[in-house]
Amino acid sequence: MSGRYVKHLLDRYAGYWVYKSKYLPVGADLRLDLGRLGISVNTLFDVGANVGQSYLRFRKDFPRGRY
């Protein structure tokens, strides 16, 4: 089974997008969009609606920010 066929099956039947992160469309990932624009995040406010996965991802990508 080719990778392209598997991607097609996931896209069509499971509803998942399969992209390399540098090819994600604008609006699919806020962290990537900010990085592409060269915007630095100084303050991040997370309301804590889950277990903190967003906080950990932003902390890794923007280590100088206040959290």
PDBQT receptor file of N, H, CA, C and O in Angstrom, charges set to zero:
ATOM      1  N   MET A   1       0.846  -1.174   0.000  1.00  0.00    +0.000 N 
ATOM      2  CA  MET A   1       0.000   0.000   0.000  1.00  0.00    +0.000 C 
ATOM      3  C   MET A   1       0.894   1.240   0.000  1.00  0.00    +0.000 C 
ATOM      4  O   MET A   1       1.784   1.354   0.843  1.00  0.00    +0.000 OA
ATOM      5  N   SER A   2       0.676   2.149  -0.911  1.00  0.00    +0.000 N 
ATOM      6  H   SER A   2      -0.047   2.056  -1.595  1.00  0.00    +0.000 HD
ATOM      7  CA  SER A   2       1.505   3.353  -0.970  1.00  0.00    +0.000 C 
ATOM      8  C   SER A   2       1.074   4.354   0.102  1.00  0.00    +0.000 C 
ATOM      9  O   SER A   2      -0.059   4.332   0.581  1.00  0.00    +0.000 OA
ATOM     10  N   GLY A   3       2.001   5.222   0.460  1.00  0.00    +0.000 N 
ATOM     11  H   GLY A   3       2.922   5.240   0.070  1.00  0.00    +0.000 HD
ATOM     12  CA  GLY A   3       1.711   6.252   1.448  1.00  0.00    +0.000 C 
ATOM     13  C   GLY A   3       0.623   7.201   0.992  1.00  0.00    +0.000 C 
ATOM     14  O   GLY A   3      -0.179   7.672   1.798  1.00  0.00    +0.000 OA
ATOM     15  N   ARG A   4       0.597   7.480  -0.298  1.00  0.00    +0.000 N 
ATOM     16  H   ARG A   4       1.249   7.097  -0.953  1.00  0.00    +0.000 HD
ATOM     17  CA  ARG A   4      -0.423   8.375  -0.854  1.00  0.00    +0.000 C 
ATOM     18  C   ARG A   4      -1.821   7.764  -0.724  1.00  0.00    +0.000 C 
ATOM     19  O   ARG A   4      -2.790   8.473  -0.453  1.00  0.00    +0.000 OA
ATOM     20  N   TYR A   5      -1.919   6.455  -0.917  1.00  0.00    +0.000 N 
ATOM     21  H   TYR A   5      -1.132   5.878  -1.138  1.00  0.00    +0.000 HD
ATOM     22  CA  TYR A   5      -3.203   5.758  -0.791  1.00  0.00    +0.000 C 
ATOM     23  C   TYR A   5      -3.679   5.775   0.665  1.00  0.00    +0.000 C 
ATOM     24  O   TYR A   5      -4.856   6.010   0.938  1.00  0.00    +0.000 OA
ATOM     25  N   VAL A   6      -2.768   5.527   1.579  1.00  0.00    +0.000 N 
ATOM     26  H   VAL A   6      -1.812   5.335   1.357  1.00  0.00    +0.000 HD
ATOM     27  CA  VAL A   6      -3.117   5.555   3.005  1.00  0.00    +0.000 C 
ATOM     28  C   VAL A   6      -3.574   6.954   3.394  1.00  0.00    +0.000 C 
ATOM     29  O   VAL A   6      -4.565   7.107   4.109  1.00  0.00    +0.000 OA
ATOM     30  N   LYS A   7      -2.855   7.981   2.927  1.00  0.00    +0.000 N 
ATOM     31  H   LYS A   7      -2.050   7.857   2.346  1.00  0.00    +0.000 HD
ATOM     32  CA  LYS A   7      -3.252   9.368   3.205  1.00  0.00    +0.000 C 
ATOM     33  C   LYS A   7      -4.663   9.630   2.676  1.00  0.00    +0.000 C 
ATOM     34  O   LYS A   7      -5.483  10.244   3.359  1.00  0.00    +0.000 OA
ATOM     35  N   HIS A   8      -4.937   9.168   1.469  1.00  0.00    +0.000 N 
ATOM     36  H   HIS A   8      -4.271   8.670   0.914  1.00  0.00    +0.000 HD
ATOM     37  CA  HIS A   8      -6.262   9.342   0.877  1.00  0.00    +0.000 C 
ATOM     38  C   HIS A   8      -7.342   8.681   1.735  1.00  0.00    +0.000 C 
ATOM     39  O   HIS A   8      -8.391   9.276   1.977  1.00  0.00    +0.000 OA
ATOM     40  N   LEU A   9      -7.090   7.465   2.190  1.00  0.00    +0.000 N 
ATOM     41  H   LEU A   9      -6.238   6.981   1.993  1.00  0.00    +0.000 HD
ATOM     42  CA  LEU A   9      -8.061   6.766   3.030  1.00  0.00    +0.000 C 
ATOM     43  C   LEU A   9      -8.308   7.510   4.341  1.00  0.00    +0.000 C 
ATOM     44  O   LEU A   9      -9.451   7.663   4.769  1.00  0.00    +0.000 OA
ATOM     45  N   LEU A  10      -7.241   7.966   4.966  1.00  0.00    +0.000 N 
ATOM     46  H   LEU A  10      -6.312   7.842   4.618  1.00  0.00    +0.000 HD
ATOM     47  CA  LEU A  10      -7.398   8.711   6.223  1.00  0.00    +0.000 C 
ATOM     48  C   LEU A  10      -8.147  10.014   6.001  1.00  0.00    +0.000 C 
ATOM     49  O   LEU A  10      -9.032  10.359   6.785  1.00  0.00    +0.000 OA
ATOM     50  N   ASP A  11      -7.807  10.743   4.941  1.00  0.00    +0.000 N 
ATOM     51  H   ASP A  11      -7.089  10.463   4.305  1.00  0.00    +0.000 HD
ATOM     52  CA  ASP A  11      -8.488  12.001   4.638  1.00  0.00    +0.000 C 
ATOM     53  C   ASP A  11      -9.973  11.779   4.383  1.00  0.00    +0.000 C 
ATOM     54  O   ASP A  11     -10.825  12.473   4.938  1.00  0.00    +0.000 OA
ATOM     55  N   ARG A  12     -10.265  10.804   3.537  1.00  0.00    +0.000 N 
ATOM     56  H   ARG A  12      -9.573  10.240   3.086  1.00  0.00    +0.000 HD
ATOM     57  CA  ARG A  12     -11.644  10.621   3.085  1.00  0.00    +0.000 C 
ATOM     58  C   ARG A  12     -12.547   9.948   4.115  1.00  0.00    +0.000 C 
ATOM     59  O   ARG A  12     -13.670  10.399   4.338  1.00  0.00    +0.000 OA
ATOM     60  N   TYR A  13     -12.070   8.879   4.741  1.00  0.00    +0.000 N 
ATOM     61  H   TYR A  13     -11.158   8.513   4.559  1.00  0.00    +0.000 HD
ATOM     62  CA  TYR A  13     -12.953   8.070   5.583  1.00  0.00    +0.000 C 
ATOM     63  C   TYR A  13     -12.823   8.319   7.079  1.00  0.00    +0.000 C 
ATOM     64  O   TYR A  13     -13.789   8.150   7.823  1.00  0.00    +0.000 OA
ATOM     65  N   ALA A  14     -11.651   8.715   7.517  1.00  0.00    +0.000 N 
ATOM     66  H   ALA A  14     -10.866   8.852   6.913  1.00  0.00    +0.000 HD
ATOM     67  CA  ALA A  14     -11.481   8.939   8.952  1.00  0.00    +0.000 C 
ATOM     68  C   ALA A  14     -11.565  10.412   9.322  1.00  0.00    +0.000 C 
ATOM     69  O   ALA A  14     -11.726  10.752  10.494  1.00  0.00    +0.000 OA
ATOM     70  N   GLY A  15     -11.456  11.296   8.318  1.00  0.00    +0.000 N 
ATOM     71  H   GLY A  15     -11.324  11.020   7.366  1.00  0.00    +0.000 HD
ATOM     72  CA  GLY A  15     -11.548  12.720   8.597  1.00  0.00    +0.000 C 
ATOM     73  C   GLY A  15     -10.263  13.326   9.125  1.00  0.00    +0.000 C 
ATOM     74  O   GLY A  15     -10.288  14.429   9.670  1.00  0.00    +0.000 OA
ATOM     75  N   TYR A  16      -9.136  12.634   8.978  1.00  0.00    +0.000 N 
ATOM     76  H   TYR A  16      -9.116  11.738   8.535  1.00  0.00    +0.000 HD
ATOM     77  CA  TYR A  16      -7.852  13.149   9.446  1.00  0.00    +0.000 C 
ATOM     78  C   TYR A  16      -7.085  13.776   8.306  1.00  0.00    +0.000 C 
ATOM     79  O   TYR A  16      -7.094  13.265   7.187  1.00  0.00    +0.000 OA
ATOM     80  N   TRP A  17      -6.411  14.899   8.590  1.00  0.00    +0.000 N 
ATOM     81  H   TRP A  17      -6.404  15.314   9.500  1.00  0.00    +0.000 HD
ATOM     82  CA  TRP A  17      -5.478  15.494   7.645  1.00  0.00    +0.000 C 
ATOM     83  C   TRP A  17      -4.120  14.900   7.905  1.00  0.00    +0.000 C 
ATOM     84  O   TRP A  17      -3.713  14.758   9.058  1.00  0.00    +0.000 OA
ATOM     85  N   VAL A  18      -3.423  14.556   6.869  1.00  0.00    +0.000 N 
ATOM     86  H   VAL A  18      -3.753  14.672   5.933  1.00  0.00    +0.000 HD
ATOM     87  CA  VAL A  18      -2.070  14.033   7.008  1.00  0.00    +0.000 C 
ATOM     88  C   VAL A  18      -1.146  14.936   6.201  1.00  0.00    +0.000 C 
ATOM     89  O   VAL A  18      -1.142  14.890   4.971  1.00  0.00    +0.000 OA
ATOM     90  N   TYR A  19      -0.365  15.757   6.896  1.00  0.00    +0.000 N 
ATOM     91  H   TYR A  19      -0.369  15.794   7.895  1.00  0.00    +0.000 HD
ATOM     92  CA  TYR A  19       0.563  16.694   6.271  1.00  0.00    +0.000 C 
ATOM     93  C   TYR A  19       1.868  16.680   7.033  1.00  0.00    +0.000 C 
ATOM     94  O   TYR A  19       1.887  16.387   8.229  1.00  0.00    +0.000 OA
ATOM     95  N   LYS A  20       2.948  16.989   6.362  1.00  0.00    +0.000 N 
ATOM     96  H   LYS A  20       2.932  17.227   5.391  1.00  0.00    +0.000 HD
ATOM     97  CA  LYS A  20       4.166  17.352   7.071  1.00  0.00    +0.000 C 
ATOM     98  C   LYS A  20       3.904  18.747   7.603  1.00  0.00    +0.000 C 
ATOM     99  O   LYS A  20       3.262  19.552   6.929  1.00  0.00    +0.000 OA
ATOM    100  N   SER A  21       4.388  19.050   8.799  1.00  0.00    +0.000 N 
ATOM    101  H   SER A  21       4.910  18.396   9.347  1.00  0.00    +0.000 HD
ATOM    102  CA  SER A  21       4.011  20.305   9.435  1.00  0.00    +0.000 C 
ATOM    103  C   SER A  21       4.347  21.535   8.602  1.00  0.00    +0.000 C 
ATOM    104  O   SER A  21       3.628  22.531   8.679  1.00  0.00    +0.000 OA
ATOM    105  N   LYS A  22       5.422  21.499   7.802  1.00  0.00    +0.000 N 
ATOM    106  H   LYS A  22       6.006  20.690   7.740  1.00  0.00    +0.000 HD
ATOM    107  CA  LYS A  22       5.742  22.693   7.020  1.00  0.00    +0.000 C 
ATOM    108  C   LYS A  22       4.757  22.919   5.876  1.00  0.00    +0.000 C 
ATOM    109  O   LYS A  22       4.747  23.999   5.284  1.00  0.00    +0.000 OA
ATOM    110  N   TYR A  23       3.928  21.927   5.551  1.00  0.00    +0.000 N 
ATOM    111  H   TYR A  23       3.936  21.049   6.031  1.00  0.00    +0.000 HD
ATOM    112  CA  TYR A  23       2.952  22.065   4.472  1.00  0.00    +0.000 C 
ATOM    113  C   TYR A  23       1.524  22.243   4.980  1.00  0.00    +0.000 C 
ATOM    114  O   TYR A  23       0.591  22.279   4.179  1.00  0.00    +0.000 OA
ATOM    115  N   LEU A  24       1.337  22.356   6.287  1.00  0.00    +0.000 N 
ATOM    116  H   LEU A  24       2.096  22.328   6.938  1.00  0.00    +0.000 HD
ATOM    117  CA  LEU A  24      -0.017  22.549   6.804  1.00  0.00    +0.000 C 
ATOM    118  C   LEU A  24      -0.601  23.850   6.285  1.00  0.00    +0.000 C 
ATOM    119  O   LEU A  24       0.119  24.841   6.173  1.00  0.00    +0.000 OA
ATOM    120  N   PRO A  25      -1.871  23.872   5.968  1.00  0.00    +0.000 N 
ATOM    121  CA  PRO A  25      -2.488  25.119   5.509  1.00  0.00    +0.000 C 
ATOM    122  C   PRO A  25      -2.566  26.141   6.637  1.00  0.00    +0.000 C 
ATOM    123  O   PRO A  25      -2.600  25.782   7.814  1.00  0.00    +0.000 OA
ATOM    124  N   VAL A  26      -2.595  27.402   6.268  1.00  0.00    +0.000 N 
ATOM    125  H   VAL A  26      -2.568  27.693   5.312  1.00  0.00    +0.000 HD
ATOM    126  CA  VAL A  26      -2.718  28.486   7.251  1.00  0.00    +0.000 C 
ATOM    127  C   VAL A  26      -4.012  28.289   8.024  1.00  0.00    +0.000 C 
ATOM    128  O   VAL A  26      -5.057  28.009   7.437  1.00  0.00    +0.000 OA
ATOM    129  N   GLY A  27      -3.940  28.437   9.342  1.00  0.00    +0.000 N 
ATOM    130  H   GLY A  27      -3.091  28.665   9.819  1.00  0.00    +0.000 HD
ATOM    131  CA  GLY A  27      -5.109  28.288  10.194  1.00  0.00    +0.000 C 
ATOM    132  C   GLY A  27      -5.253  26.914  10.812  1.00  0.00    +0.000 C 
ATOM    133  O   GLY A  27      -6.108  26.712  11.675  1.00  0.00    +0.000 OA
ATOM    134  N   ALA A  28      -4.433  25.965  10.390  1.00  0.00    +0.000 N 
ATOM    135  H   ALA A  28      -3.739  26.128   9.689  1.00  0.00    +0.000 HD
ATOM    136  CA  ALA A  28      -4.538  24.614  10.936  1.00  0.00    +0.000 C 
ATOM    137  C   ALA A  28      -3.810  24.477  12.256  1.00  0.00    +0.000 C 
ATOM    138  O   ALA A  28      -4.191  23.645  13.080  1.00  0.00    +0.000 OA
ATOM    139  N   ASP A  29      -2.760  25.278  12.484  1.00  0.00    +0.000 N 
ATOM    140  H   ASP A  29      -2.451  25.954  11.815  1.00  0.00    +0.000 HD
ATOM    141  CA  ASP A  29      -1.986  25.191  13.720  1.00  0.00    +0.000 C 
ATOM    142  C   ASP A  29      -1.475  26.577  14.081  1.00  0.00    +0.000 C 
ATOM    143  O   ASP A  29      -0.627  27.123  13.375  1.00  0.00    +0.000 OA
ATOM    144  N   LEU A  30      -1.971  27.151  15.163  1.00  0.00    +0.000 N 
ATOM    145  H   LEU A  30      -2.660  26.707  15.737  1.00  0.00    +0.000 HD
ATOM    146  CA  LEU A  30      -1.616  28.507  15.574  1.00  0.00    +0.000 C 
ATOM    147  C   LEU A  30      -0.121  28.661  15.800  1.00  0.00    +0.000 C 
ATOM    148  O   LEU A  30       0.457  29.680  15.420  1.00  0.00    +0.000 OA
ATOM    149  N   ARG A  31       0.517  27.666  16.412  1.00  0.00    +0.000 N 
ATOM    150  H   ARG A  31       0.048  26.839  16.720  1.00  0.00    +0.000 HD
ATOM    151  CA  ARG A  31       1.962  27.749  16.668  1.00  0.00    +0.000 C 
ATOM    152  C   ARG A  31       2.749  27.897  15.380  1.00  0.00    +0.000 C 
ATOM    153  O   ARG A  31       3.654  28.726  15.289  1.00  0.00    +0.000 OA
ATOM    154  N   LEU A  32       2.404  27.094  14.382  1.00  0.00    +0.000 N 
ATOM    155  H   LEU A  32       1.669  26.420  14.456  1.00  0.00    +0.000 HD
ATOM    156  CA  LEU A  32       3.101  27.182  13.099  1.00  0.00    +0.000 C 
ATOM    157  C   LEU A  32       2.831  28.509  12.406  1.00  0.00    +0.000 C 
ATOM    158  O   LEU A  32       3.739  29.091  11.813  1.00  0.00    +0.000 OA
ATOM    159  N   ASP A  33       1.608  28.989  12.473  1.00  0.00    +0.000 N 
ATOM    160  H   ASP A  33       0.871  28.516  12.955  1.00  0.00    +0.000 HD
ATOM    161  CA  ASP A  33       1.275  30.272  11.846  1.00  0.00    +0.000 C 
ATOM    162  C   ASP A  33       2.072  31.405  12.487  1.00  0.00    +0.000 C 
ATOM    163  O   ASP A  33       2.605  32.259  11.778  1.00  0.00    +0.000 OA
ATOM    164  N   LEU A  34       2.159  31.425  13.802  1.00  0.00    +0.000 N 
ATOM    165  H   LEU A  34       1.726  30.732  14.378  1.00  0.00    +0.000 HD
ATOM    166  CA  LEU A  34       2.929  32.464  14.484  1.00  0.00    +0.000 C 
ATOM    167  C   LEU A  34       4.412  32.386  14.118  1.00  0.00    +0.000 C 
ATOM    168  O   LEU A  34       5.063  33.407  13.898  1.00  0.00    +0.000 OA
ATOM    169  N   GLY A  35       4.927  31.176  14.056  1.00  0.00    +0.000 N 
ATOM    170  H   GLY A  35       4.398  30.346  14.234  1.00  0.00    +0.000 HD
ATOM    171  CA  GLY A  35       6.325  30.986  13.684  1.00  0.00    +0.000 C 
ATOM    172  C   GLY A  35       6.609  31.427  12.260  1.00  0.00    +0.000 C 
ATOM    173  O   GLY A  35       7.645  32.038  11.997  1.00  0.00    +0.000 OA
ATOM    174  N   ARG A  36       5.714  31.131  11.348  1.00  0.00    +0.000 N 
ATOM    175  H   ARG A  36       4.873  30.635  11.562  1.00  0.00    +0.000 HD
ATOM    176  CA  ARG A  36       5.883  31.536   9.945  1.00  0.00    +0.000 C 
ATOM    177  C   ARG A  36       5.899  33.049   9.803  1.00  0.00    +0.000 C 
ATOM    178  O   ARG A  36       6.617  33.591   8.963  1.00  0.00    +0.000 OA
ATOM    179  N   LEU A  37       5.107  33.731  10.625  1.00  0.00    +0.000 N 
ATOM    180  H   LEU A  37       4.524  33.290  11.308  1.00  0.00    +0.000 HD
ATOM    181  CA  LEU A  37       5.050  35.184  10.570  1.00  0.00    +0.000 C 
ATOM    182  C   LEU A  37       6.153  35.851  11.379  1.00  0.00    +0.000 C 
ATOM    183  O   LEU A  37       6.333  37.067  11.301  1.00  0.00    +0.000 OA
ATOM    184  N   GLY A  38       6.889  35.064  12.152  1.00  0.00    +0.000 N 
ATOM    185  H   GLY A  38       6.742  34.077  12.215  1.00  0.00    +0.000 HD
ATOM    186  CA  GLY A  38       7.961  35.615  12.975  1.00  0.00    +0.000 C 
ATOM    187  C   GLY A  38       7.451  36.355  14.200  1.00  0.00    +0.000 C 
ATOM    188  O   GLY A  38       8.132  37.235  14.725  1.00  0.00    +0.000 OA
ATOM    189  N   ILE A  39       6.262  36.004  14.653  1.00  0.00    +0.000 N 
ATOM    190  H   ILE A  39       5.709  35.289  14.226  1.00  0.00    +0.000 HD
ATOM    191  CA  ILE A  39       5.661  36.673  15.808  1.00  0.00    +0.000 C 
ATOM    192  C   ILE A  39       6.123  35.983  17.075  1.00  0.00    +0.000 C 
ATOM    193  O   ILE A  39       6.046  34.760  17.197  1.00  0.00    +0.000 OA
ATOM    194  N   SER A  40       6.602  36.778  18.016  1.00  0.00    +0.000 N 
ATOM    195  H   SER A  40       6.664  37.771  17.918  1.00  0.00    +0.000 HD
ATOM    196  CA  SER A  40       7.041  36.250  19.301  1.00  0.00    +0.000 C 
ATOM    197  C   SER A  40       5.886  36.320  20.304  1.00  0.00    +0.000 C 
ATOM    198  O   SER A  40       5.165  37.317  20.360  1.00  0.00    +0.000 OA
ATOM    199  N   VAL A  41       5.722  35.289  21.069  1.00  0.00    +0.000 N 
ATOM    200  H   VAL A  41       6.308  34.480  21.023  1.00  0.00    +0.000 HD
ATOM    201  CA  VAL A  41       4.673  35.258  22.094  1.00  0.00    +0.000 C 
ATOM    202  C   VAL A  41       5.304  35.625  23.430  1.00  0.00    +0.000 C 
ATOM    203  O   VAL A  41       6.190  34.927  23.923  1.00  0.00    +0.000 OA
ATOM    204  N   ASN A  42       4.837  36.732  24.012  1.00  0.00    +0.000 N 
ATOM    205  H   ASN A  42       4.117  37.299  23.611  1.00  0.00    +0.000 HD
ATOM    206  CA  ASN A  42       5.369  37.167  25.298  1.00  0.00    +0.000 C 
ATOM    207  C   ASN A  42       4.524  36.673  26.467  1.00  0.00    +0.000 C 
ATOM    208  O   ASN A  42       5.053  36.383  27.540  1.00  0.00    +0.000 OA
ATOM    209  N   THR A  43       3.230  36.579  26.262  1.00  0.00    +0.000 N 
ATOM    210  H   THR A  43       2.801  36.815  25.390  1.00  0.00    +0.000 HD
ATOM    211  CA  THR A  43       2.327  36.150  27.320  1.00  0.00    +0.000 C 
ATOM    212  C   THR A  43       1.328  35.156  26.747  1.00  0.00    +0.000 C 
ATOM    213  O   THR A  43       0.765  35.368  25.673  1.00  0.00    +0.000 OA
ATOM    214  N   LEU A  44       1.118  34.080  27.473  1.00  0.00    +0.000 N 
ATOM    215  H   LEU A  44       1.575  33.907  28.346  1.00  0.00    +0.000 HD
ATOM    216  CA  LEU A  44       0.143  33.081  27.059  1.00  0.00    +0.000 C 
ATOM    217  C   LEU A  44      -0.791  32.820  28.230  1.00  0.00    +0.000 C 
ATOM    218  O   LEU A  44      -0.348  32.579  29.354  1.00  0.00    +0.000 OA
ATOM    219  N   PHE A  45      -2.070  32.871  27.956  1.00  0.00    +0.000 N 
ATOM    220  H   PHE A  45      -2.429  33.066  27.043  1.00  0.00    +0.000 HD
ATOM    221  CA  PHE A  45      -3.078  32.608  28.971  1.00  0.00    +0.000 C 
ATOM    222  C   PHE A  45      -3.843  31.360  28.567  1.00  0.00    +0.000 C 
ATOM    223  O   PHE A  45      -4.525  31.345  27.542  1.00  0.00    +0.000 OA
ATOM    224  N   ASP A  46      -3.731  30.329  29.364  1.00  0.00    +0.000 N 
ATOM    225  H   ASP A  46      -3.178  30.341  30.197  1.00  0.00    +0.000 HD
ATOM    226  CA  ASP A  46      -4.426  29.063  29.096  1.00  0.00    +0.000 C 
ATOM    227  C   ASP A  46      -5.493  28.894  30.164  1.00  0.00    +0.000 C 
ATOM    228  O   ASP A  46      -5.184  28.930  31.355  1.00  0.00    +0.000 OA
ATOM    229  N   VAL A  47      -6.741  28.710  29.759  1.00  0.00    +0.000 N 
ATOM    230  H   VAL A  47      -6.993  28.681  28.792  1.00  0.00    +0.000 HD
ATOM    231  CA  VAL A  47      -7.838  28.624  30.719  1.00  0.00    +0.000 C 
ATOM    232  C   VAL A  47      -7.912  27.276  31.424  1.00  0.00    +0.000 C 
ATOM    233  O   VAL A  47      -8.699  27.111  32.356  1.00  0.00    +0.000 OA
ATOM    234  N   GLY A  48      -7.104  26.309  30.993  1.00  0.00    +0.000 N 
ATOM    235  H   GLY A  48      -6.465  26.443  30.236  1.00  0.00    +0.000 HD
ATOM    236  CA  GLY A  48      -7.039  25.036  31.700  1.00  0.00    +0.000 C 
ATOM    237  C   GLY A  48      -8.232  24.137  31.475  1.00  0.00    +0.000 C 
ATOM    238  O   GLY A  48      -8.688  23.476  32.408  1.00  0.00    +0.000 OA
ATOM    239  N   ALA A  49      -8.749  24.095  30.265  1.00  0.00    +0.000 N 
ATOM    240  H   ALA A  49      -8.379  24.632  29.507  1.00  0.00    +0.000 HD
ATOM    241  CA  ALA A  49      -9.925  23.283  29.978  1.00  0.00    +0.000 C 
ATOM    242  C   ALA A  49      -9.599  21.808  29.801  1.00  0.00    +0.000 C 
ATOM    243  O   ALA A  49     -10.511  20.995  29.649  1.00  0.00    +0.000 OA
ATOM    244  N   ASN A  50      -8.325  21.444  29.815  1.00  0.00    +0.000 N 
ATOM    245  H   ASN A  50      -7.584  22.104  29.938  1.00  0.00    +0.000 HD
ATOM    246  CA  ASN A  50      -7.956  20.055  29.658  1.00  0.00    +0.000 C 
ATOM    247  C   ASN A  50      -6.737  19.787  30.551  1.00  0.00    +0.000 C 
ATOM    248  O   ASN A  50      -6.652  20.339  31.648  1.00  0.00    +0.000 OA
ATOM    249  N   VAL A  51      -5.815  18.967  30.110  1.00  0.00    +0.000 N 
ATOM    250  H   VAL A  51      -5.885  18.518  29.219  1.00  0.00    +0.000 HD
ATOM    251  CA  VAL A  51      -4.705  18.549  30.975  1.00  0.00    +0.000 C 
ATOM    252  C   VAL A  51      -3.405  19.313  30.731  1.00  0.00    +0.000 C 
ATOM    253  O   VAL A  51      -2.384  18.966  31.325  1.00  0.00    +0.000 OA
ATOM    254  N   GLY A  52      -3.405  20.340  29.878  1.00  0.00    +0.000 N 
ATOM    255  H   GLY A  52      -4.235  20.622  29.395  1.00  0.00    +0.000 HD
ATOM    256  CA  GLY A  52      -2.218  21.162  29.705  1.00  0.00    +0.000 C 
ATOM    257  C   GLY A  52      -1.394  20.891  28.471  1.00  0.00    +0.000 C 
ATOM    258  O   GLY A  52      -0.261  21.365  28.388  1.00  0.00    +0.000 OA
ATOM    259  N   GLN A  53      -1.909  20.151  27.510  1.00  0.00    +0.000 N 
ATOM    260  H   GLN A  53      -2.829  19.766  27.578  1.00  0.00    +0.000 HD
ATOM    261  CA  GLN A  53      -1.126  19.848  26.319  1.00  0.00    +0.000 C 
ATOM    262  C   GLN A  53      -0.835  21.101  25.489  1.00  0.00    +0.000 C 
ATOM    263  O   GLN A  53       0.236  21.194  24.890  1.00  0.00    +0.000 OA
ATOM    264  N   SER A  54      -1.748  22.053  25.439  1.00  0.00    +0.000 N 
ATOM    265  H   SER A  54      -2.619  21.977  25.925  1.00  0.00    +0.000 HD
ATOM    266  CA  SER A  54      -1.497  23.296  24.701  1.00  0.00    +0.000 C 
ATOM    267  C   SER A  54      -0.380  24.090  25.372  1.00  0.00    +0.000 C 
ATOM    268  O   SER A  54       0.512  24.609  24.700  1.00  0.00    +0.000 OA
ATOM    269  N   TYR A  55      -0.433  24.181  26.676  1.00  0.00    +0.000 N 
ATOM    270  H   TYR A  55      -1.157  23.759  27.221  1.00  0.00    +0.000 HD
ATOM    271  CA  TYR A  55       0.611  24.879  27.430  1.00  0.00    +0.000 C 
ATOM    272  C   TYR A  55       1.985  24.281  27.132  1.00  0.00    +0.000 C 
ATOM    273  O   TYR A  55       2.938  25.021  26.886  1.00  0.00    +0.000 OA
ATOM    274  N   LEU A  56       2.098  22.971  27.152  1.00  0.00    +0.000 N 
ATOM    275  H   LEU A  56       1.324  22.370  27.352  1.00  0.00    +0.000 HD
ATOM    276  CA  LEU A  56       3.387  22.319  26.928  1.00  0.00    +0.000 C 
ATOM    277  C   LEU A  56       3.911  22.574  25.519  1.00  0.00    +0.000 C 
ATOM    278  O   LEU A  56       5.109  22.785  25.332  1.00  0.00    +0.000 OA
ATOM    279  N   ARG A  57       3.033  22.556  24.538  1.00  0.00    +0.000 N 
ATOM    280  H   ARG A  57       2.059  22.384  24.689  1.00  0.00    +0.000 HD
ATOM    281  CA  ARG A  57       3.460  22.805  23.155  1.00  0.00    +0.000 C 
ATOM    282  C   ARG A  57       3.916  24.247  22.974  1.00  0.00    +0.000 C 
ATOM    283  O   ARG A  57       4.946  24.493  22.347  1.00  0.00    +0.000 OA
ATOM    284  N   PHE A  58       3.154  25.215  23.521  1.00  0.00    +0.000 N 
ATOM    285  H   PHE A  58       2.317  25.014  24.030  1.00  0.00    +0.000 HD
ATOM    286  CA  PHE A  58       3.550  26.614  23.400  1.00  0.00    +0.000 C 
ATOM    287  C   PHE A  58       4.826  26.892  24.187  1.00  0.00    +0.000 C 
ATOM    288  O   PHE A  58       5.684  27.644  23.725  1.00  0.00    +0.000 OA
ATOM    289  N   ARG A  59       4.958  26.304  25.348  1.00  0.00    +0.000 N 
ATOM    290  H   ARG A  59       4.261  25.693  25.723  1.00  0.00    +0.000 HD
ATOM    291  CA  ARG A  59       6.152  26.500  26.177  1.00  0.00    +0.000 C 
ATOM    292  C   ARG A  59       7.406  26.040  25.427  1.00  0.00    +0.000 C 
ATOM    293  O   ARG A  59       8.455  26.680  25.508  1.00  0.00    +0.000 OA
ATOM    294  N   LYS A  60       7.290  24.937  24.706  1.00  0.00    +0.000 N 
ATOM    295  H   LYS A  60       6.438  24.417  24.640  1.00  0.00    +0.000 HD
ATOM    296  CA  LYS A  60       8.425  24.410  23.938  1.00  0.00    +0.000 C 
ATOM    297  C   LYS A  60       8.783  25.349  22.785  1.00  0.00    +0.000 C 
ATOM    298  O   LYS A  60       9.963  25.598  22.540  1.00  0.00    +0.000 OA
ATOM    299  N   ASP A  61       7.778  25.874  22.076  1.00  0.00    +0.000 N 
ATOM    300  H   ASP A  61       6.819  25.671  22.276  1.00  0.00    +0.000 HD
ATOM    301  CA  ASP A  61       8.020  26.704  20.905  1.00  0.00    +0.000 C 
ATOM    302  C   ASP A  61       8.359  28.157  21.236  1.00  0.00    +0.000 C 
ATOM    303  O   ASP A  61       9.039  28.824  20.457  1.00  0.00    +0.000 OA
ATOM    304  N   PHE A  62       7.896  28.647  22.372  1.00  0.00    +0.000 N 
ATOM    305  H   PHE A  62       7.343  28.105  23.005  1.00  0.00    +0.000 HD
ATOM    306  CA  PHE A  62       8.139  30.035  22.763  1.00  0.00    +0.000 C 
ATOM    307  C   PHE A  62       8.681  30.063  24.200  1.00  0.00    +0.000 C 
ATOM    308  O   PHE A  62       7.959  30.452  25.119  1.00  0.00    +0.000 OA
ATOM    309  N   PRO A  63       9.929  29.659  24.404  1.00  0.00    +0.000 N 
ATOM    310  CA  PRO A  63      10.471  29.498  25.753  1.00  0.00    +0.000 C 
ATOM    311  C   PRO A  63      10.652  30.817  26.528  1.00  0.00    +0.000 C 
ATOM    312  O   PRO A  63      10.762  30.794  27.754  1.00  0.00    +0.000 OA
ATOM    313  N   ARG A  64      10.682  31.942  25.843  1.00  0.00    +0.000 N 
ATOM    314  H   ARG A  64      10.593  31.960  24.847  1.00  0.00    +0.000 HD
ATOM    315  CA  ARG A  64      10.900  33.229  26.537  1.00  0.00    +0.000 C 
ATOM    316  C   ARG A  64       9.597  33.842  27.053  1.00  0.00    +0.000 C 
ATOM    317  O   ARG A  64       9.627  34.863  27.739  1.00  0.00    +0.000 OA
ATOM    318  N   GLY A  65       8.473  33.240  26.735  1.00  0.00    +0.000 N 
ATOM    319  H   GLY A  65       8.449  32.411  26.178  1.00  0.00    +0.000 HD
ATOM    320  CA  GLY A  65       7.192  33.802  27.139  1.00  0.00    +0.000 C 
ATOM    321  C   GLY A  65       6.925  33.659  28.624  1.00  0.00    +0.000 C 
ATOM    322  O   GLY A  65       7.531  32.835  29.308  1.00  0.00    +0.000 OA
ATOM    323  N   ARG A  66       6.005  34.480  29.108  1.00  0.00    +0.000 N 
ATOM    324  H   ARG A  66       5.513  35.150  28.552  1.00  0.00    +0.000 HD
ATOM    325  CA  ARG A  66       5.538  34.385  30.496  1.00  0.00    +0.000 C 
ATOM    326  C   ARG A  66       4.287  33.552  30.511  1.00  0.00    +0.000 C 
ATOM    327  O   ARG A  66       3.352  33.809  29.753  1.00  0.00    +0.000 OA
ATOM    328  N   TYR A  67       4.260  32.539  31.381  1.00  0.00    +0.000 N 
ATOM    329  H   TYR A  67       5.019  32.330  31.997  1.00  0.00    +0.000 HD
ATOM    330  CA  TYR A  67       3.128  31.603  31.408  1.00  0.00    +0.000 C 
ATOM    331  C   TYR A  67       2.528  31.536  32.778  1.00  0.00    +0.000 C 
ATOM    332  O   TYR A  67       1.564  30.800  32.994  1.00  0.00    +0.000 OA
TER     333      TYR A  67
